[in-house]
């Protein structure tokens, strides 16, 4: 682009017809020439452009003759050569254009949904980030330009066709430009990046909007048949937006936010200024809504509301700084969710938003830094990598962990004193607010792969030394310091607590030029670094300290907060897998569950996830029996009749805790849980009885586990085949996919029609359910290999979905033969950093079976023997 030209306003008209695969339009681009130019170049791809003219508008309108135009396809440019130089001043360039509606999920594209009668209905929408505006109309497609837009949409005149954009509708002109068409005129927007332009046109309905105290109207749009089920989450969005106004004192210039639910979405939500498009499941209330479903909806809605506040305020000077917008808005969203659902905040941040999962992924050698130099055009894949979102949020949380009020103050100052926000302004303001300079923290964490591992050693009395290295998922491999500009050193904010006063959260900053730092803590048995797992790093303690933690958990676990119990256990499992010590360390930390009633969901969730992962390596081995006995023993002190009692209005944390325990019990084969699940399953299958949604997931997952033959399984399969796509069909699949017989799983996978797998929402449901069953991994992997070519030639959204499941499934494999299969898959179909991580993961899994299987079996045998003796002694007494 010619940067001596700066666009200031677009007058854009799009003429669409839901029954046509072609659209037309015209645009007036108002721009300012700063220094004389001989040509005007604008971005466009595959557009048919006609009727180009330029008008000089400084004092009086003067038409500028055009000598020539040229389409530069290689550089995605349309170049206009005026008859003479354009001298500094204001101009308008008019163009009309024509194009086909995109078949992929970007640009201006069409999608469909079925109504209750099975009719297919269409809708149109835009997705322009990062650089797809040029596929819709000729424009200056660069995020550094903040421009106002006046948008008009010409659509069929039908009462049930709605048109939405960033701004409110100013007026509608019927029978214009011709009979049967209506032109919808939207208000002029505030200046914003071009990728924020939003259009949505379709046969949708809405629930009446409700204004916040500051006059912001929140509306929810859904398919006509579903709109009556959206009031609950419309009210949630209204309350969260109200919190942003009252708690933060932030007022936006927007007068409305429209939330649109669509059947499928590239990511959970795509946010524009004034318009949020998300998967419809996050907006629908139903009698099948689980607690996790509800919290996920809160998460996505909070994320969407926060982004509408910040989207056209945080300016991306370059895509290299894309992290700032995501981190600011998403962390803001986390705080809004915390204020709305206080009881689940820590659990939601670390599990629900994926901080711990992304740390496991970022521990591989084949990861990438968040801040990258994009030498070519940035792609959708570059921006929508989960690491970009989740790691940047985690760093923001680490910096502001004990400084939420200061973060609120920064937001307020930025909104009231700055017209725009980029990384330089953010760092300048944050440095004034905080007690340390946050810029080196952000720079060292975002510009390098992975994260640090801290090792704390006690010197004498109250003195401790902290050392730092780069953490990798296998200690036998290390990153090359020369590949990082910082040599894999970090500025690390460390929050810690001591036994003498655990409520006193202390802070020390370890700078990247310090190989060691010392800290003094009052005399006591323990010190915990990374309080509440707020930091994006792991911590290793001496063997003596790990033993101390295990003893404290066994005797007085309540003195350590649930978040810290969970954080210690998570680090112990990850460090054991990486080879820093044997699994006796994390296993010993879990034993307290046998003796104490753990009432918090977070430790249960952390322990369950790690045990599920380890269990895969025990399948078809002599160690599986003792391993499952160990798992069931953890539940013995907790399970009672009340475990099956979950009511609608119970506290959310109580519900989540019971679900985790029931899941762990059913998975490990607890006889009482399996028997109850079987009885309830028969009541559902034979009589259609429905149970509380959280319990229903357990009943479906384990209702067939205690069957001694496959007759019932076959009956459920026949019902699955007889049903059309509906909730009951999905429930049948959930039950069938929990089979422990790989042959049954293979039969189930091949039963579903391939055309159904080619629908992203169905494939996601089917594969996700199978992924939770370790016995389903080999047959699912074989199916994916055999049909990869078919999947990889489908739509972009389906290809991305399929690739993500290939990575998740293949990462669990643990044999040399499977490693060779993955290598062949890469040669045949594709290579990517994600698949390189898969190779790395399988190699670690293979080493696990060699290095840890025998010693883990020894610990399990000793533990099960001791528990049996203790139980015998208690019976004798």
N, C-alpha and C positions, 0 to 999 in steps of 0.2 A: 504493500500500500504506500501511496505518496503521503508522507506524514506532514507535509506542508499544508495538507487539506484536513480540516477537522469538521465532522458532521455535527449538527446541532439539533436537527429535528427530522423526523420521518412522517410523511402523510401516506399511510399504506392502506390500500384496499385489496381485499382478497375475495374473489368470486368463486364460490364452491357449490357443489351439488352432491349430496350424499349418494346419488345413484351413478355418478360419473367418476372415472379414474383420472380426469384431467381438471385442472383449475386454471384460472386466469387472474390477472391483477394489474395494478399500476401503483407506482410509488413516486412521490415528490421528495427528493432528498435535499434538505437545506444544509449547506455547508459553508464554511469560511475558509478562504485561501489566505494563508499567512505571508508567504512569499510567492512570487510569480511562478507559475507552472505551465508546462507545454502540453500536459495530458492529464486526464483523470482516470485512475484505475480503481475499480471496485471488484469485490469478490462475487463470484457466481459459479455454480456448477449445474450443467445440464439444463439451463434455462434458455428458452427461446425469447430473445429480447427484441422489441420493436419500438418505433416512435420515440427516439431519443432526442431530447433537446436540452439546452442549458440556458438559463436566464440570469443575467446580472441584476441584482436587486438592491444595490446600495442606496441609490437615491430615486432612480426611476427604473422601471423594468426594461431591460435591453436584451433581446434574444441574441445568443452567440451562435453563429453558423458552425456546423459540424463538418469537418473535412472527411473524417474516416472513423470507423469503429473496428475493433479487432477482438476476437475471442481467443484468449490465451488459455487453452485447456490444461496445459501442463502445470501452470501456476494458479489455476482456478481464478482467472481474472477476466473481466471485460474492460477493455481499454478504449477510451474516447479521446479522439484528437480534435480539439477545437481549431478553428481557422487561424487563431492567434493566441498568444499567451493569455492566461487568465491572471490578471493583476490582483494584488491583495484586495479583498472585499468579500461581500456576501453573495452567494449564488444559490440557485435551485436547479437541480437536474431531474427531469421527468423521464420515466421509462415505463413502458407497458411490457408485460411478460406472460409466459404460458409455460406450464410444466405438468408432468404426471405426478399424481399423489404417490408418495413413497410406499414401497412394499416392505420396508424395514421399519424398526421402531425409532426412527429419527427423522428430522426434517418435519414436513407436514405429512402425516401418515394416517391411514384408516385402519380401524379395527372393528370387530363385531361382537355381539353378545346375543344370547338367546333369551326371549321372553318366556313367560310361563306356558305359552302355547307352542313353544318350539320354533317360533319365527325368528329369523336372524335379522337383527337390527344393527345399523352402522353408526359409527361416530368418527369424527375427525379431531385430531389434536396435534399440537406441535411439541417437539423436543429438540431444542436448538443448541444445547450445550454439548461439547465446547465450541464447535464451529460449523454448525449445520444451518445457520440462518441463510447462508449463501446458497443452500439447496432450495430455499423457499422463495426468495426474492433477491434481486441485486442489492448489495449493501456493503458497508465498511465493517466487515466481520472481524472485529478486534475487541477484546474485552477492556482495553484501556479507554475506549471512547464511551463516555456517559452521555446519552442522547435521550431526548423526549420523543414519544411516539403518539401519533393520533391515528388510531386503527379503525377501519370500517370493514365489516364483513357482509357480503351479499350471500344470502342463504334462501332456500325454498321457504315460501310462506306457508308453514304448517304450524298448528298450534302447539304441538308437542316437540318441536325442534327448538332447542335452546342454544344461544351463543354466549360464550363467556370469554373474557380477556382479562388483562391485568387491572383495568379500571372499570368503573361503573358504566352502565349504558346511559348515554346522554339523551339519545332519541332513536326512534325507529321510523324509517320511511317505507311505507307499504307500496307495493306495485312499482318499485324502483330498483334497478334501472328498467325493468319491464314487468309485465303482468306475471304473477306467480312467484315473484321474488321480493324479498324485503331486505333493505339495507339497514344494518345495525351500526350506529355511530357510537363509539366509546369515547369517554372523556380523554383529554390529553394527559399522558403520564408524566410523572417526575422523571428527571434524567436517570437512566439506568443502562447497564450493559446490554448489548443487543441480544445476547443469549437468554435474557430474562423474558423476552416476548412470549406471551402465552395466548393460545387460541384453543377453544374447545367447542365443537359443534356436534350436536347429536340429539336423539330422542331420549331425553332424560327428564326427570322430575326433581323437585327439591322440597325440603321442609322449610317453612317460613323462617326467615333470618331473625336473629336476636342481637340487639346492639349491646356493646359493653358500656361501661360508665363514660368512656371517652368518645362514644359514638361510632365505634368500629362494628360493622355488621358482619356476623359469621353465618354463612349459609352452607348447607350440605346438599350436594347433588348426587343422586344415585339412579340406577335403572328404575324405570317406572314401577316395576313390581316390588322393589325393595325399599322405597323411600320411607315407608312407615316404620322401618326398623332402625332408623338413623337418629332418632331424637336423643337417645342417651349420649351418643358420642358427639352430637352437635353441642349439647350442654357441657360436655367435657372440654371441648375446644373453646367454648365461650368462657368457661371458668379459667382455663390456662391463659387465654389472651388477657383476661381481666387481671390475673396475677402479674403479667408482664407490665401492665399499666400501673397498678397500685404498688406492688412491692418494689419494682425497679424505677418507677416514675418515668417510664419511657412512653412517649406519645409518637405515633407514626402518622405520616401524612395520608396514608391510605384510609379510605372510608369503608372498605369492605374486604373480606377474605372469603373466597369461594373455595370449598373443599369438595373435590370431585372423586368419587370412587369408581375405579375401572376394574374389569375382570382380571387384567394382568398388567404388570408394571415392571420395567427393567430393574428398578430397585424399590424398596418399600414405599418411598415417596419421592416425587419430583416437585421441587418447590420453585415457584416464580414469585415475582412481586404481585401480591394480591390474589394469587391462585395457587392452590396445592392440589396436585393429582397424586392419589395413592391407591394402593390395592384396596378394593372394596371391602375385603374381610376385616380391615381395621376400623370400619365405620358401621358394621352391622351388629346389632345386638340380637342374641338368640338364646334359646334354652340349651344350646350346646357350647356356650362360651365358657372356656375354662379360665382359671385365675391367670395362667400364663398368657392366654389369648388377650385377656383384659389388660394386663400390664404391657404387653406388646403394643396394643392400641394406644395406651397412654404414652408410651415411648415415641411412637411414630407421629402422633398428633402434636406432642410437645416439640419434637424435632421440626415439624412443619411450621408451627406457629413461630418458633424462634427464628427460623430462616426467613419468614416473611418480614420480620422486624429488621433483619440484618442484611437481607439479600442485596438490596440496591444501595446499601450504605457502606459495606465493606467492599472496596474496589480492588480487583485483582490487577495489579500493574503488569504482571506476567503470570502465565500459568504455573510458573515455578513457585509462586506464592499462593497457589490455590488452597493450600493447607490452612491459611489464616481464616478465610471465610468459613470453611468447614469446622475448624476448631472453635472459633468464637460462637457460631450459631449453635453447634451441637452441644457445647458445654453449657451455653445459655439454656438450651432445651433440657439438659439434665437437671439443672437447678429448678426449672419450672416443674418438671416431673416430681422432683423431691418435695417441692412445696405442695403439690397436689396429692401425692401419695407418700407421706413421710415414712411410714413403717417399712417400706421396701427399698429405700434409696440405695444403701450400700450394696445390697444384693443385686439390685437392678443395674447399677453402674458396672460392677465387675463381671456379672454373668450376662444380664440382659443386653448390655451394649457391647459385650464381646472383648473386654480388655484382656482377660486372662487367656482367651483363645488366641487373640492376635499376638500375645507375647510368645505363645508356643510356636506360632508360625514364624515370627520375627527372629526366633532363635536359630533358624537354619542358616547355613552359609549362603544359600541361594535366596536371599531376600533383597530388598532394595531400599535406598534412602527415600524419605518423603520429598525432600527438596531435590529435584532433578533439573538438569538443563535440557529442555526440549529443543533439540536442534531442528526437528521437522515439525510438521503440524501435530499438535497434541490430539490424542484420540480419546474416544469414550472410555476405552479400557484403561488408559492412563489415569483418568479422573475417578472412575468408579471402582478402582481397586479398594477392597475393604481396608487394606492397610493405611491408605491415605486418610480415610475417615477416622478409623478407630485409634490409630497411633497418635494422630494430631490431637484428638480429644483427650487421650490419656496424658499427653504431655501438658496440656492446658490444665487438667485436673491436678497433676502433680505440682505445678507451680502455684496454683491458687487453692490448694487443699485446705489450709487453715486461714485463707484470705478471701473467703467468698464475699464479704462486705466490700473488700477492695476491688474485687472483680466487678461488683455491682457499681461501685463508684467510677471505675474506668469506663464501663458501658455508658453510664449517665453523662460523664464528661464528653465522651466521644459523640454522643447523640446531640448534646446541647451546644458544644463548642466547636465541633469539627463538621465540615460538610461531607467529608469522606474519610475512610480509614484504610491505610495500608500498613505493611509490616513496620515501616520506619516510624510512623505516628504511633502505632500500638506500643512498640518497645519504648519510645520516649515517654509516653504517659505512664506505662506500667512501672518503669524505673522510678518515677517520682512517688508512686503509691506504695511500692513494696519495700521491704527492708534489704533487698538484694537486687542486683541487676539480672532480670530474667532473660535478656537477649542471648547470652552465651549458653544458657540452659536449652533454649529452643534451638539455637543454631547447632549445637553439638548433638542433640538427640535427633533432629530432623534431617541433618546432612549426612548421617552415618547409618549404616546397616545395624540392625540388632540393638542391643542395650547392655548395660554393665551388670556384672555380678560383684557384689560387695562381700568381703570376708571380714568378719569382726573377731578379734582375738583379745582376751583379757590379759593385761600385763601383770598388774598387782593391785590389790585393793579395789579402788574405784576407777582405775584407768583402763581405757580400751583403745585399741588401734583398729582403724578401718582401712583395708586395702581394696583395690579395684582392678578387675580384669574384664575383658569382653566375654560375655556369656555366649556359648554355642551349645546347641542341643546334644552334642557329643564333646566331652572334654578332650578327646583325642584329636580333634581338629580345631584349628584356630584361624581367625581372620588375619589376613596380611595387613599389617599396620600401614604399609605404603599405599594401599588402595584408598585410604581415607585422609582427607586434608587435616584431620585432627588426630590421626594415628590411633583411633579407637580409644580416646580419652573423652571424658564428659564432665560438664559442670552438673553436679547432682545435688538437688535439694533433699536432705535426709530428715525425715520426721521420725522421732523415736520416743519410747516411753520406758520407764524403769519400774521395778517392783515397788520401790519405796513410795512412789506417788504416781500410779498409772494414769491418773486423770490429767497430769501435767505433760502436755505434748511439747517436746523440745525440738529444736531445729539446729542443724548445722549444714553449711554449704561446702561441699567438697569440690574444689575447682579442678579443672582438667590438668593444670600444671602441678598438681599435688599427687604424688604416688601414694601417700599415706596421710591420714588425718587422725588426730587423737581426740577423744572426748572423755569427759569425767562424769560419772553417774554415781549417785549416792550408793553406799554399800547395799547389796541385795543379791538375790539368787539369779535374777534374770534382767536382761535388757532386750527390747524388741525394736529392731530397725524396721523402717518402712511401715509405720503405723497404719493400720486399716488397708494395707496394700495400696496406698495412694501413689506410690512411686512406680515409675516404669523401669524397674530393675528387680533383681532377685538378691537374696541374702543367704549366705552360708555361715553357720556357726560352728564352733568347735564340737567335737563329739561329746564332750562333757556338757555343753549347753543344750545340745539336742536331747540328751538324756534327762537333763533338768526339766525341759519343756514336757517331755513325756510323763515325768513324775508329777508335775504340776497339773497336767490334764487329768491324771488318774486320781489325784487327791482333791484339788480345789480348782476345777476348770473355770469356775465363774470369775476368778480373779483376772482372767485374760478375756477380753471382749470377743464376741463371736467372729467379728471381722478379722481379728488378729489370730484366733485359733485357725480359721480357714486359710489365712495367708501363710502361716507357718506350714500347714499341711500341704498346701499347693506347692510352695517352694521345695519342700522335702521330697515330694514325689518327682518333681521336675529335675532336681539335682541328682536323685537316685538314678533316674533314667539316663541322665547325661554322664553318669559314671563317677560322680564325686564321692559316693558312699553306697553301701548296700541298702536294700529295701527294708531292712529291719528298722531303719530310722523312721520313714513315713508310716510303716505298719504299727510301730510302737506308739506313734502319735494318735492313731485311730482307735486304739484299744479302749480308751476311756469311754467310748460309746457303750461298751458292754456293761459298764458299772454306773454310768450317769445318764439321766434323761436329757439329751440334747434337744432343746426346744427351739433352736434357731435353724432356719432352712439353709443358711449359707454354708456352714461346715458340712451338713449332709450332702449338699449339692457338689461341693468340691471333692469330697471323698468318693461319692458315687461316680462322678465322671472319670476319676483316675482309676477306680477299680474296674469300670467297664472297659477301659482301654487296656489294662493289664490282662483281663480275663481272656481276650482274644488269643493270647499266646498259650493259654492252657487248654484250649479246645482239643479234644481227642487225645489228652495226655492223662497220666495217672495223677497229676497235680490238681486237676480240676475239682475233684471231690473235696480234698482238704481246703482248697481256696474258697469254695462255696460255703463250707462249714464255718470258716473264719468270717465270711461276710454275714452269714445268718447270726453268728454269735454277737455281732455288733448291735443287732436289733433286739436281742433278748430282754434287755432291761427297759425297753421302750414300748414294745408292742403290747397293746391291751385292746379291749373291746371298743374303746372310744376311737381307735384309729380309723374305723370305717364311718365315723360320724363327722360329716362335713356339711355344714348348713350355709345357705346363701349369704347370710350376714356375718359369718365368722370372720375374725381378722385375717387379712390376706396372708400374713406371715405364718399364721397357724395352718391355714389351708396348704400353703406351699410346703411346709415342713411335713405334714401328713402325707402329701403326695410323694415327696422324696422317699420317705420311709416305706410306703407301700410299694413304690417302684423297686426299691432295693430288695425288699422282701420277696416280691413276686419273681424278680429276675434271678435271685439266688435260690429259689425253690422252697421258700418257707411253706410248710404244708397247710397251715391255717389260712394264710393269705390266698394260696392257690385254690383251696376248697371253697372259700367264700366267693372268690372271683368266678369260679366255675358255676356255682349256684346262681349268681346274679346274671352270668352270661346266658344261661339257659332261660331265665325269665325274660331277658331281652329278646333272645332269638325266637322263642316259642310264643311269647305273649306280647312282645313289643314294649315291655316295661322299660321306662327310662329312669336313669339315676342322676344324681348331682353330676354336672359335667366333669369335674375333676375325678370323681370316682369312676365315671364312665370310661375315661382313658385307661384306668387300671384294669377294669373289667374286660375291656376289649383286648388289651395287650396280653393278659394272662389267663383269660377265661378258658382257653383251649390247652393250656400248658399241662394240666394234669390228666389229659386224655391218654389212655393206654393204646388206642388204635386211631386210625386216620378216618374212621367213618364220619364222625361229626365234622371234621375238617373238610371232608369232601362235600358234605351237605351245605356247609357255609359257602364253599366255592361255587356250588350250583346256584345258590341264591345270588351271589355276587355277579355271576354271568347273566342272570335273568333281569337284573336291575339296570335301568338307564342311569346316567350320571346324576347322583343325588347324594345326600348325606349318609343314607343307609348303605349305599354301595361303598363309600369311603370307610364306613365303620366295619363292614365285612372285610375289606382289605386290611385294615389295622389288625383285626383278629387273625387273619390268615397269615400275615407277614411275620408273626411272632413265632412261627413253627421252628423247632430245633432240628428238623430233618431237612438237610440241603436239597434232597430230591423233591420234597413238597414245595420248597421255595422256588426251585427251578420250574416246577409245573405252574406255580402261581404267576411267576414273571412272564412265562410264555402264554398264559391265558389271556392277559390283557392285550387288546388290539394295538398294533403298532401305530395306527392313526391316532389313538388316544395318547400314546407316549409323545407324539409330535405336538401335543398341546401343552405348553409350558406349565400351566397350573396343575394339570393332571400328572405330568411327569414328576413335578416337584412333590406332590402328595405321595405318589407311589414309591419313588426312590427314597424319600426322606423317612418313610415308615420302615423300609427295609434296612436303611442305614443304621437304625437303632438296634438291630438284631445281629450279633456277631456271627451267627450261623448262616446269615444271608449274604455275607460279604463275598465268598468265593463264587457262588452262582450269579450274583449281581455283576461282579467283575467280568465273568465270562460272557454274560449277555451284552454288556457294554462293549467289550472287544469285538464281538461278532457283528454288532449292528452299528459300530462307530461311523462307518461311511454314510449310512442313512441319516444318522442324527446330525452329522457335521455339514450336511447340505441343506438344512432347514433354515428357518428365520434366525436373525441375529440373536434375539432374546432366547430362543430355544437352544441354539448352539452354546451360548454363554452358560445357560443353566446346565446343559449336559456336561460341559467342561468342568464346571464346579463340582459336579457329582463324581466325575472320573477322578478328580484330585482327592476328594474325601474318601472314596471307596479304596482306591489304590494305595493311599497312605497307610492303610491298616495292614496290608499284606506283609508276610514275614518269612517267605521261603525264597531260596535261590531261583527256583523255577519261575515263581511269580515275578521276581525281579527281572528275569530275562524277558518275560511276557510284556512287562511295562516298557522295557527298552525297545522291543519290537514294535509296540504300539507307537512309540515316539517316532521311530524311523518311518513307519507307514503313514502316519496321519499328521502329526504336528509336534513341534517342540516349543517349550515355553518355560519361563522361570518357575511356574507352578509345578510343571511336570519334573523339572530338575529337583525341586524340593521333594517330590514324591520319591524319586530315586534315593535321595538322601534319607528320607523317612524309612523306606524299606530296608536300607542298609543298616540303620540303627536298630530296627526291629529284629533283623537277623542276628545282629550282635547280642541283642537282649537275650535271646533264647540260649545263646552259647554262654554268656557271662552270668546271667542272673537266674535262669530257670532252676538249677540245682540248689543254689543257696536259698532261693525263695521257698522252695519246697521244704528245705530243712527247717526254716523258720516256721512255716505253716504247720509242719508235723509237730514241732515242739509246742506251738501255741495251742493247737487243737488238743493235744495230750494234756496240757496244763488245765485247760478249761474243763475237759472231761473229768479230771481228778477233782477239781474244785466243785463241780456240780455233784459228783458222787459224795464228797464230804458233806456238802450242804444237805443232801437227802438223808444221810445217816444221822445228822444232827436233828 
